Amino acid sequence: MTIGYEGRLFQRAGGGDGTVARYRQAGDLVWADFAGGKVRRGTVTGTCAPDGTLRLGYVMVLATGEVISGRTVNIPERRADGRLLLREEWERFGEHAEIGVSYLEEVEPGPGSAVHHAGEHVDAPAMDASAADGSADATGAV
């Protein structure tokens, strides 16, 4: 399945914490910025395989000032309505090292929403901002 990620918005499946990521793509290069919820700013960068699988590295700064980094492999599934669901297998590095699985769902910008008017990006869950204190679900990125 060939998938283009350019301009797609993702958040944690089930609504998330307000973090939304807008993905960009040039050839096999894919990147996104994200913010919202407990994430002050985050970014992912990586590659897209011919089957749509994403291999990404991520870094985010939480509201607490903590810097979290890691990597993730996102495996796409197409839903009946045509939107994508990404199964995100992530690994967090450093003092809060952890591994896990999260799900990111493609969302449409709503009328009057910041995402709708932001043009460049509002961003993400595509990532789940897992705080070191465990107060949020875990991940990596959107």
C-alpha positions as CSV (number, residue, x, y, z in Angstrom):
1,M,0.0,0.0,0.0
2,T,1.5,3.3,-1.0
3,I,0.7,6.0,1.5
4,G,1.4,9.7,1.3
5,Y,1.8,11.4,4.8
6,E,2.0,15.0,3.6
7,G,-0.4,17.2,5.6
8,R,-2.0,14.4,7.5
9,L,-2.9,15.1,11.2
10,F,-2.5,12.4,13.9
11,Q,-3.4,12.2,17.6
12,R,-3.4,9.4,20.1
13,A,-6.3,7.0,19.4
14,G,-9.4,7.8,21.5
15,G,-8.9,11.5,21.6
16,G,-5.5,11.9,23.3
17,D,-4.5,14.9,25.5
18,G,-4.8,17.7,22.9
19,T,-1.4,16.9,21.3
20,V,-1.7,16.8,17.5
21,A,1.0,16.3,14.9
22,R,1.0,17.4,11.3
23,Y,3.1,15.2,9.1
24,R,5.2,16.4,6.1
25,Q,6.8,14.3,3.4
26,A,9.4,14.7,0.6
27,G,10.0,11.3,-1.1
28,D,10.8,8.8,1.6
29,L,11.7,11.5,4.2
30,V,8.9,12.2,6.7
31,W,8.8,14.6,9.6
32,A,6.3,16.2,12.0
33,D,6.1,18.8,14.7
34,F,3.7,18.5,17.6
35,A,2.6,20.3,20.8
36,G,-0.3,20.3,23.2
37,G,-1.3,18.7,26.4
38,K,1.9,18.1,28.4
39,V,4.2,18.6,25.4
40,R,5.6,22.1,24.9
41,R,7.3,21.1,21.7
42,G,8.2,17.9,19.9
43,T,9.5,16.7,16.6
44,V,9.9,13.4,14.7
45,T,12.0,12.7,11.7
46,G,12.6,9.6,9.7
47,T,11.8,7.5,6.7
48,C,8.8,5.9,5.0
49,A,9.1,2.5,3.5
50,P,7.2,1.5,0.3
51,D,4.5,-0.2,2.4
52,G,3.9,3.0,4.4
53,T,5.8,1.9,7.6
54,L,7.5,4.8,9.3
55,R,10.8,4.6,11.1
56,L,11.3,7.7,13.2
57,G,13.4,9.3,15.9
58,Y,11.7,11.7,18.3
59,V,12.5,14.4,20.8
60,M,10.1,16.3,22.9
61,V,10.2,18.9,25.7
62,L,7.5,18.4,28.4
63,A,5.8,21.2,30.4
64,T,8.0,20.1,33.3
65,G,11.1,20.9,31.3
66,E,12.1,17.3,30.8
67,V,13.6,16.4,27.5
68,I,12.5,12.9,26.3
69,S,13.9,11.2,23.2
70,G,13.6,7.8,21.5
71,R,12.6,6.0,18.4
72,T,9.4,4.5,17.0
73,V,8.2,2.3,14.2
74,N,4.7,3.1,13.0
75,I,2.8,0.4,11.0
76,P,-0.2,1.8,9.1
77,E,-3.7,0.3,8.8
78,R,-6.4,1.8,6.6
79,R,-9.7,2.1,8.4
80,A,-13.1,1.5,6.7
81,D,-13.6,5.3,6.4
82,G,-10.2,5.7,4.7
83,R,-8.4,7.3,7.6
84,L,-5.2,5.8,8.9
85,L,-4.5,4.1,12.2
86,L,-0.8,3.8,13.1
87,R,0.4,1.1,15.4
88,E,3.3,2.8,17.1
89,E,6.0,0.5,18.6
90,W,8.2,2.9,20.6
91,E,11.4,2.9,22.7
92,R,12.3,5.8,25.0
93,F,16.0,6.4,25.7
94,G,17.8,7.6,28.8
95,E,16.9,7.9,32.4
96,H,13.2,7.1,31.7
97,A,14.0,4.2,29.3
98,E,10.9,2.2,28.4
99,I,9.3,0.4,25.5
100,G,5.6,0.2,24.6
101,V,2.9,0.2,21.9
102,S,0.5,3.1,21.3
103,Y,-2.0,3.8,18.5
104,L,-2.3,7.1,16.6
105,E,-5.4,7.9,14.6
106,E,-5.7,10.3,11.7
107,V,-7.9,13.2,12.4
108,E,-9.5,15.9,10.3
109,P,-9.0,19.6,11.2
110,G,-12.3,21.0,12.5
111,P,-13.8,24.3,11.4
112,G,-12.4,27.1,13.5
113,S,-9.8,24.8,15.1
114,A,-6.3,26.0,15.6
115,V,-5.2,23.1,13.4
116,H,-7.5,24.3,10.6
117,H,-6.1,27.8,10.7
118,A,-2.5,27.1,11.6
119,G,-1.4,26.4,8.0
120,E,2.0,25.2,9.0
121,H,1.2,23.1,12.0
122,V,-0.4,22.7,15.3
123,D,0.5,19.3,16.2
124,A,0.3,16.3,17.9
125,P,-0.3,13.3,19.4
126,A,0.8,11.5,17.2
127,M,2.6,11.3,20.2
128,D,1.7,10.5,23.5
129,A,3.6,12.5,26.0
130,S,4.6,10.2,28.6
131,A,5.9,12.1,31.6
132,A,8.6,10.6,33.8
133,D,6.1,10.5,36.6
134,G,3.9,8.2,34.6
135,S,1.1,10.8,34.6
136,A,0.5,10.3,30.8
137,D,0.4,7.3,28.6
138,A,3.7,6.7,27.2
139,T,5.3,7.2,23.8
140,G,7.3,8.6,21.6
141,A,5.7,10.7,19.1
142,V,2.7,11.4,16.8
